[in-house]
Amino acid sequence: MVFTSPVFLFLFLPVTLVLHALLPARLRNLWLLLASLAFYASGEPSFVFVVVGAVAVNWGLGLAIGQTRGTSAGRRVLGLAVASNLALLALMKYGNFAVANLNALCASIGLPGVRPTSIALPLGISFFTFHAISYAVDVHRGEAEPQRNLLGLAVYFLMFPHMIAGPIVRWHHVARQIAGRTVTAGEFSVGAGRFIVGLGKKTLIANTLAVPADAIFALPGARLTAETAWLAVVCYTLQIYFDFSGYSDMAIGLAHMFGFRFRENFEYPYVAQSIREFWRRWHISLSTWFRDYLFVPLGGSRCSEPRIYANLLTVFVLCGLWHGASWTFVAWGLFHGAFLIIERLGLADLLARAWRPVRHAYALMVVMLGWVLFRASTFSHALAVFYAMLDPTRAPVAGESLAMHLDAAVVTALVAGGIGSLPIWPALASWREQLIAPGAPPTAHRLDGVLAFARVLALAGLFVLAAGSLSVSTYKPFIYFRF
């Protein structure tokens, strides 16, 4: 079950919300946990007991860390907590990758390999692991208190809004809300609106642009022209943003409807003027996690320049590997880490003196080239796309043209995606706040009422369009489900 399935939208979510509202406060966490387990079991029934067992283990380790905090024993327990969670992630996510690379190495030197494995990847294992590590480390640092109530901690780990694909939520950000929360009509309305916006992003923009992106990236390199290669990269650039930011909007909106307040995960990353700024705006919960739990403990920016560069490369290699068990993801991480180092070496100063559009063009071009590595299945595949992008003299192959991949729906999605990537809505929201500032005339308040009503109509129309698109489109899971 996914957020964009009819079963979720018209059965699971309404029933879960209604019962959550009707139940007494003391039973709401239990109901939310049961609903979350049902949500997970609909897609991964064989791993339900694995994640439940992992929650119980982390609960016990958290209590032990809290009791031994500040001692050598506490550090050993923390090490056990981190190691056990990473071991589970390594086995489930990287076992097949490790065996495949070991067999390739053995074959290259004439040695027999080992039997290939086929380990299934549980949904959300990467996000679960990062939640678990942040919980253990925060308890060890004294930034959070260990949760003695197993039910409360299970809700934190397993609540369905963020269980599968984030955002990464810190325990101390939601601990009080798990202990007790209220859902007002206003907050519920905000959450519902945010959910609908995310639904529209996914179904109307990301899914539409996935069609040409997938079709062109599936072509052999010899069939690619510069035009089609660039179209694929532009489509994928918008697809992955609206796919994942759409999911984050839906998760944040769902959390609001259940009384939780998740922090923002995207802040219009494609308006960034440097790669450093891009990572302050893209997947914020992941970038801040790597900063707080890896980069800073490694020494951060408080050490020598060579050490800082090594820290950056380490972080981004692991960031790439976190996204998937493939060397192309590692290369994508190295690519971004290298540009962060180049900016520290002096490019940032040059950019600061450059014309603003030049800074935007630089950041967007680097990000788009990086997405080729991220999307390509192999290095040869990525190189074929790069070669096509850089060779405008390539003649179109018979039966292949740009027009084949551009229809009215794709053009509309490209335009909507380009506009939606800009911070227009925050500017309008700020203007609306100024409109009804203290001392505003009655006409301003009447206009605000009209705008509020127009917003409701727009959201209703967006929901109808998004729901309608689900009935005619093929299944397209969220991109980050596989991470």
C-alpha positions as CSV (number, residue, x, y, z in Angstrom):
1,M,0.0,0.0,0.0
2,V,1.3,3.5,-0.9
3,F,-0.1,7.0,-0.2
4,T,-1.2,7.2,-3.8
5,S,-3.2,4.0,-3.9
6,P,-7.1,4.2,-3.9
7,V,-7.1,1.7,-1.0
8,F,-5.1,4.1,1.1
9,L,-6.9,7.2,0.1
10,F,-10.5,6.0,0.3
11,L,-10.3,3.3,2.9
12,F,-7.2,3.0,5.1
13,L,-6.7,6.7,5.7
14,P,-10.3,7.7,6.5
15,V,-10.8,4.8,8.8
16,T,-7.5,5.4,10.6
17,L,-8.3,9.1,11.0
18,V,-11.8,8.6,12.2
19,L,-10.9,6.0,14.9
20,H,-7.9,8.1,16.0
21,A,-10.3,11.0,16.6
22,L,-12.9,9.0,18.3
23,L,-10.7,7.0,20.6
24,P,-9.7,8.4,24.0
25,A,-6.2,9.9,24.2
26,R,-4.7,7.0,26.1
27,L,-5.6,4.6,23.2
28,R,-4.5,6.7,20.3
29,N,-0.9,5.6,20.2
30,L,-1.9,1.9,20.3
31,W,-4.3,2.5,17.4
32,L,-1.7,4.4,15.4
33,L,0.8,1.6,16.0
34,L,-1.7,-1.1,14.9
35,A,-2.6,0.9,11.8
36,S,1.1,1.4,11.0
37,L,1.8,-2.3,11.3
38,A,-1.1,-3.0,9.0
39,F,0.2,-0.4,6.5
40,Y,3.6,-2.0,6.5
41,A,2.3,-5.6,6.4
42,S,0.3,-4.7,3.2
43,G,3.6,-4.4,1.4
44,E,6.1,-6.4,3.5
45,P,4.3,-9.0,5.5
46,S,7.4,-11.2,5.9
47,F,9.4,-8.4,7.6
48,V,6.8,-7.2,10.2
49,F,8.4,-9.3,12.9
50,V,11.8,-8.2,11.9
51,V,11.0,-4.5,12.4
52,V,9.1,-5.2,15.6
53,G,12.0,-7.1,17.0
54,A,14.4,-4.3,15.9
55,V,12.2,-1.8,17.8
56,A,12.3,-3.9,20.9
57,V,16.1,-4.3,20.7
58,N,16.6,-0.5,20.3
59,W,14.2,0.1,23.2
60,G,16.3,-2.0,25.5
61,L,19.6,-0.5,24.3
62,G,18.2,3.0,24.7
63,L,17.4,2.2,28.4
64,A,20.8,0.8,28.9
65,I,22.5,3.8,27.3
66,G,20.4,6.1,29.5
67,Q,21.4,4.2,32.7
68,T,25.2,4.2,31.8
69,R,25.4,7.6,30.2
70,G,28.7,9.3,30.7
71,T,30.6,6.1,31.5
72,S,32.8,3.8,29.5
73,A,30.1,1.2,29.7
74,G,27.7,3.7,28.2
75,R,30.0,4.2,25.3
76,R,30.2,0.5,24.8
77,V,26.5,0.1,24.8
78,L,26.2,3.0,22.3
79,G,28.7,1.2,20.1
80,L,26.7,-1.9,20.3
81,A,23.5,0.0,19.4
82,V,25.1,1.6,16.3
83,A,26.9,-1.6,15.2
84,S,23.8,-3.7,15.5
85,N,21.7,-1.3,13.5
86,L,24.3,-0.9,10.8
87,A,24.8,-4.7,10.7
88,L,21.1,-5.2,9.9
89,L,21.3,-2.5,7.2
90,A,24.5,-4.0,5.8
91,L,23.0,-7.5,5.6
92,M,19.7,-6.5,4.1
93,K,20.8,-3.8,1.8
94,Y,24.4,-4.6,0.9
95,G,24.7,-8.3,1.2
96,N,23.9,-9.0,-2.5
97,F,26.1,-6.1,-3.5
98,A,29.1,-7.4,-1.5
99,V,28.8,-10.9,-2.7
100,A,28.5,-9.8,-6.4
101,N,31.7,-7.6,-6.0
102,L,33.5,-10.4,-4.2
103,N,32.7,-12.9,-7.0
104,A,33.8,-10.4,-9.6
105,L,37.1,-9.9,-7.8
106,C,37.6,-13.6,-7.4
107,A,36.9,-14.2,-11.1
108,S,39.5,-11.5,-12.0
109,I,42.3,-13.3,-10.1
110,G,41.2,-16.8,-11.0
111,L,39.8,-17.8,-7.7
112,P,36.4,-19.5,-7.1
113,G,33.7,-17.2,-5.8
114,V,31.0,-17.8,-3.3
115,R,27.4,-18.8,-3.8
116,P,25.3,-15.8,-4.9
117,T,22.8,-14.6,-2.4
118,S,19.3,-13.2,-2.8
119,I,18.5,-11.2,0.2
120,A,15.2,-9.2,0.1
121,L,15.4,-5.5,0.9
122,P,12.8,-4.5,3.5
123,L,11.0,-1.3,2.7
124,G,12.2,1.7,4.7
125,I,15.3,-0.1,6.2
126,S,17.6,2.8,5.6
127,F,15.3,5.3,7.3
128,F,14.6,2.9,10.2
129,T,18.4,2.6,10.7
130,F,19.0,6.3,10.8
131,H,16.1,6.8,13.2
132,A,17.6,4.2,15.5
133,I,21.1,5.6,15.4
134,S,20.0,9.2,16.0
135,Y,17.9,8.0,19.0
136,A,20.8,6.1,20.6
137,V,23.3,8.9,20.0
138,D,20.9,11.6,21.3
139,V,20.2,9.6,24.4
140,H,24.0,9.1,24.9
141,R,24.7,12.8,24.4
142,G,21.9,13.8,26.9
143,E,20.0,15.6,24.2
144,A,17.0,13.2,24.7
145,E,15.7,11.0,27.5
146,P,15.3,7.3,26.9
147,Q,11.7,6.2,26.3
148,R,10.6,3.8,29.0
149,N,7.3,3.1,27.3
150,L,7.9,0.6,24.6
151,L,4.6,1.6,22.9
152,G,5.7,5.2,22.6
153,L,9.0,4.3,21.0
154,A,7.3,1.9,18.7
155,V,5.1,4.7,17.4
156,Y,8.2,6.8,16.8
157,F,9.9,4.2,14.7
158,L,6.9,2.7,12.9
159,M,4.3,5.5,12.4
160,F,3.3,5.1,8.8
161,P,3.6,8.7,7.6
162,H,7.5,8.5,7.8
163,M,8.1,4.8,8.1
164,I,8.8,3.9,4.5
165,A,10.6,6.9,3.0
166,G,11.1,9.5,5.7
167,P,11.6,12.3,6.4
168,I,14.1,11.4,9.2
169,V,12.5,12.6,12.4
170,R,14.6,13.1,15.5
171,W,13.1,11.5,18.7
172,H,13.4,14.7,20.8
173,H,11.4,16.6,18.1
174,V,8.3,14.4,18.6
175,A,8.7,12.8,22.1
176,R,6.2,15.2,23.7
177,Q,3.8,14.8,20.9
178,I,3.8,11.1,21.3
179,A,3.2,11.5,25.0
180,G,0.2,13.7,24.4
181,R,-1.2,15.7,21.4
182,T,-4.3,17.5,20.3
183,V,-5.6,17.9,16.8
184,T,-7.4,21.2,16.1
185,A,-9.6,21.8,13.1
186,G,-7.2,24.4,11.9
187,E,-4.2,22.1,12.1
188,F,-6.1,19.2,10.5
189,S,-7.0,21.6,7.6
190,V,-3.4,22.6,7.2
191,G,-2.4,18.9,7.1
192,A,-5.1,17.9,4.6
193,G,-4.1,20.8,2.3
194,R,-0.4,19.8,2.5
195,F,-1.3,16.2,1.8
196,I,-3.3,17.1,-1.3
197,V,-0.4,19.3,-2.6
198,G,2.0,16.4,-2.2
199,L,-0.5,14.0,-3.9
200,G,-0.7,16.4,-6.9
201,K,3.1,16.7,-7.1
202,K,3.4,13.0,-7.3
203,T,0.6,12.0,-9.6
204,L,0.3,15.0,-11.9
205,I,3.9,16.0,-12.3
206,A,6.3,13.3,-11.2
207,N,4.4,10.4,-12.7
208,T,3.8,12.3,-16.0
209,L,7.5,13.1,-16.4
210,A,8.5,9.6,-15.4
211,V,7.2,8.4,-18.8
212,P,9.6,10.2,-21.1
213,A,12.5,9.9,-18.6
214,D,12.1,6.2,-18.3
215,A,11.6,5.7,-22.0
216,I,14.7,7.7,-23.0
217,F,17.0,6.3,-20.3
218,A,16.0,2.8,-21.5
219,L,17.3,3.6,-25.0
220,P,20.7,2.2,-26.2
221,G,23.4,4.9,-26.3
222,A,23.5,4.8,-30.1
223,R,19.8,5.9,-30.3
224,L,20.3,9.0,-28.1
225,T,20.5,12.5,-29.6
226,A,21.5,15.6,-27.7
227,E,17.8,16.7,-27.7
228,T,16.4,13.5,-26.3
229,A,19.2,13.1,-23.7
230,W,18.7,16.6,-22.4
231,L,14.9,16.1,-22.3
232,A,15.4,12.9,-20.3
233,V,17.7,14.7,-17.8
234,V,15.3,17.7,-17.4
235,C,12.4,15.4,-17.0
236,Y,14.2,13.3,-14.4
237,T,15.5,16.4,-12.6
238,L,11.9,17.5,-12.1
239,Q,10.6,14.0,-11.5
240,I,12.8,13.1,-8.6
241,Y,12.2,16.5,-6.9
242,F,8.4,16.4,-7.2
243,D,8.3,12.7,-6.4
244,F,10.3,13.0,-3.2
245,S,9.1,16.4,-2.1
246,G,5.6,15.3,-2.9
247,Y,6.1,12.3,-0.6
248,S,7.5,14.6,2.1
249,D,4.5,16.9,1.7
250,M,2.2,14.0,2.1
251,A,4.1,12.7,5.2
252,I,4.1,16.1,6.8
253,G,0.5,16.6,6.0
254,L,-0.5,13.2,7.5
255,A,1.5,13.9,10.6
256,H,-0.4,17.2,11.0
257,M,-3.7,15.3,10.7
258,F,-2.6,13.0,13.6
259,G,-1.3,15.8,15.8
260,F,2.4,15.6,14.9
261,R,4.6,18.4,13.6
262,F,7.4,17.2,11.3
263,R,10.1,19.6,10.2
264,E,10.5,20.7,6.5
265,N,12.4,18.4,4.3
266,F,12.8,20.5,1.1
267,E,13.2,24.3,0.6
268,Y,13.1,24.9,-3.2
269,P,16.6,23.3,-3.8
270,Y,16.7,24.2,-7.5
271,V,17.0,27.9,-6.7
272,A,20.3,27.2,-5.0
273,Q,23.3,29.2,-6.1
274,S,25.9,26.7,-5.1
275,I,26.2,23.0,-4.3
276,R,26.6,23.8,-0.6
277,E,23.4,25.7,-0.7
278,F,21.7,22.9,-2.6
279,W,22.4,20.5,0.3
280,R,20.9,23.0,2.7
281,R,17.7,22.8,0.7
282,W,17.5,19.2,-0.6
283,H,16.4,16.3,1.7
284,I,17.2,18.5,4.7
285,S,16.5,15.7,7.2
286,L,19.2,13.5,5.6
287,S,21.8,16.2,5.0
288,T,21.5,17.4,8.6
289,W,21.6,13.8,9.9
290,F,25.0,13.3,8.1
291,R,26.2,16.6,9.4
292,D,25.3,15.9,13.0
293,Y,26.1,12.2,13.3
294,L,29.0,11.8,10.9
295,F,30.6,15.0,9.7
296,V,30.8,16.8,13.0
297,P,32.0,13.7,15.0
298,L,34.8,13.3,12.3
299,G,36.0,16.8,13.1
300,G,33.7,18.8,10.8
301,S,35.2,22.1,9.8
302,R,37.3,22.5,13.0
303,C,40.3,20.6,11.7
304,S,42.9,21.1,8.9
305,E,41.8,21.7,5.4
306,P,43.0,18.3,4.1
307,R,41.1,16.7,6.9
308,I,38.0,18.7,6.1
309,Y,38.2,17.5,2.5
310,A,38.6,13.9,3.6
311,N,35.6,14.3,5.9
312,L,33.4,15.7,3.1
313,L,34.4,12.9,0.8
314,T,33.7,10.3,3.5
315,V,30.3,11.8,4.1
316,F,29.3,12.0,0.5
317,V,30.6,8.5,-0.4
318,L,28.4,7.1,2.4
319,C,25.5,9.4,1.4
320,G,25.7,7.9,-2.1
321,L,26.0,4.4,-0.8
322,W,23.0,5.0,1.5
323,H,20.9,5.7,-1.6
324,G,21.7,2.4,-3.1
325,A,24.0,-0.6,-3.4
326,S,25.6,0.4,-6.6
327,W,28.9,2.1,-7.7
328,T,27.0,4.7,-9.6
329,F,25.5,5.9,-6.4
330,V,29.0,6.1,-4.9
331,A,30.1,8.1,-7.9
332,W,27.2,10.4,-7.5
333,G,28.2,11.0,-3.9
334,L,31.8,11.6,-4.8
335,F,30.7,14.0,-7.6
336,H,28.9,16.2,-5.1
337,G,31.6,15.9,-2.5
338,A,34.2,17.0,-5.1
339,F,32.2,20.1,-6.0
340,L,31.9,21.0,-2.3
341,I,35.6,20.8,-2.0
342,I,36.2,22.8,-5.2
343,E,33.8,25.5,-3.8
344,R,35.9,25.6,-0.5
345,L,39.1,25.9,-2.5
346,G,38.0,29.2,-4.0
347,L,35.1,28.6,-6.4
348,A,32.6,29.9,-3.8
349,D,34.4,33.3,-3.7
350,L,34.3,33.5,-7.5
351,L,30.6,32.6,-7.5
352,A,29.9,35.3,-4.9
353,R,31.2,37.9,-7.3
354,A,29.3,36.4,-10.3
355,W,26.0,37.5,-11.7
356,R,23.1,35.8,-9.8
357,P,21.8,34.0,-12.9
358,V,25.3,32.6,-13.5
359,R,25.3,31.2,-10.0
360,H,21.9,29.6,-10.5
361,A,23.0,28.1,-13.8
362,Y,26.2,26.7,-12.3
363,A,24.4,24.9,-9.4
364,L,21.5,23.6,-11.5
365,M,23.9,22.3,-14.2
366,V,26.0,20.4,-11.6
367,V,22.9,18.9,-10.0
368,M,21.5,17.8,-13.3
369,L,24.7,16.2,-14.4
370,G,24.8,14.4,-11.1
371,W,21.3,13.1,-11.6
372,V,22.6,11.2,-14.7
373,L,24.9,9.2,-12.4
374,F,22.0,8.8,-10.0
375,R,19.6,7.5,-12.6
376,A,21.9,5.5,-14.8
377,S,22.1,1.7,-14.2
378,T,25.8,1.4,-15.0
379,F,28.8,3.7,-15.7
380,S,28.6,2.8,-19.4
381,H,25.0,3.9,-19.4
382,A,25.8,7.2,-17.7
383,L,28.7,7.8,-20.1
384,A,26.4,7.2,-23.1
385,V,24.0,9.8,-21.8
386,F,26.8,12.3,-21.2
387,Y,28.3,11.7,-24.7
388,A,24.8,12.3,-26.2
389,M,24.3,15.5,-24.2
390,L,27.6,16.9,-25.3
391,D,27.3,16.0,-29.0
392,P,24.7,18.3,-30.8
393,T,25.8,16.9,-34.2
394,R,24.3,13.5,-33.7
395,A,21.7,12.7,-36.3
396,P,18.4,11.3,-35.1
397,V,18.0,7.5,-35.6
398,A,15.1,6.4,-37.7
399,G,12.0,5.9,-35.6
400,E,13.4,8.1,-32.8
401,S,12.5,11.8,-32.4
402,L,12.0,14.4,-29.7
403,A,8.3,14.7,-30.6
404,M,7.8,11.0,-29.7
405,H,8.3,11.9,-26.0
406,L,6.7,15.3,-25.9
407,D,2.9,15.4,-25.8
408,A,0.5,18.0,-24.2
409,A,0.6,16.2,-20.8
410,V,4.4,16.2,-20.7
411,V,4.7,19.8,-21.8
412,T,2.2,20.9,-19.2
413,A,4.0,18.9,-16.5
414,L,7.3,20.5,-17.5
415,V,5.8,24.0,-17.3
416,A,4.1,23.2,-14.0
417,G,7.3,21.6,-12.6
418,G,9.4,24.6,-13.6
419,I,7.0,27.0,-11.9
420,G,6.5,24.8,-8.9
421,S,10.3,24.7,-8.4
422,L,10.3,28.4,-7.6
423,P,9.4,29.8,-4.2
424,I,6.3,31.5,-5.5
425,W,3.9,30.1,-2.9
426,P,5.9,31.4,0.1
427,A,6.0,34.8,-1.6
428,L,2.2,34.8,-2.0
429,A,1.7,33.6,1.6
430,S,3.9,36.4,2.9
431,W,1.9,38.9,0.8
432,R,-1.3,37.5,2.2
433,E,0.0,38.0,5.8
434,Q,0.9,41.6,5.0
435,L,-2.5,42.1,3.5
436,I,-4.3,41.4,6.8
437,A,-1.7,43.0,9.1
438,P,-3.0,45.0,12.0
439,G,-4.6,48.2,10.8
440,A,-5.6,46.7,7.4
441,P,-8.8,48.1,5.9
442,P,-12.0,46.0,5.8
443,T,-11.6,45.5,2.1
444,A,-8.3,43.7,2.7
445,H,-10.0,41.2,5.1
446,R,-12.7,40.6,2.5
447,L,-10.1,39.9,-0.1
448,D,-8.4,37.5,2.3
449,G,-11.7,35.7,2.7
450,V,-12.0,35.4,-1.1
451,L,-8.4,34.1,-1.3
452,A,-9.1,31.5,1.4
453,F,-12.2,30.3,-0.4
454,A,-10.2,30.1,-3.7
455,R,-7.6,28.1,-2.0
456,V,-10.2,25.5,-0.8
457,L,-11.6,25.3,-4.3
458,A,-8.1,24.9,-5.8
459,L,-7.3,22.1,-3.4
460,A,-10.6,20.3,-4.1
461,G,-9.9,20.6,-7.8
462,L,-6.3,19.3,-7.3
463,F,-7.5,16.3,-5.4
464,V,-10.1,15.4,-8.0
465,L,-7.5,15.7,-10.8
466,A,-4.9,13.6,-8.8
467,A,-7.5,11.0,-7.8
468,G,-8.7,10.8,-11.4
469,S,-5.1,10.3,-12.6
470,L,-4.7,7.3,-10.3
471,S,-7.5,5.5,-12.1
472,V,-5.9,5.7,-15.5
473,S,-2.1,5.6,-14.7
474,T,0.0,2.5,-14.2
475,Y,1.6,1.8,-10.8
476,K,4.5,4.1,-10.1
477,P,5.9,3.8,-6.6
478,F,7.8,6.6,-5.0
479,I,11.5,6.7,-6.1
480,Y,12.8,6.7,-2.5
481,F,10.9,3.5,-1.6
482,R,13.9,1.6,-2.9
483,F,16.3,3.5,-0.6
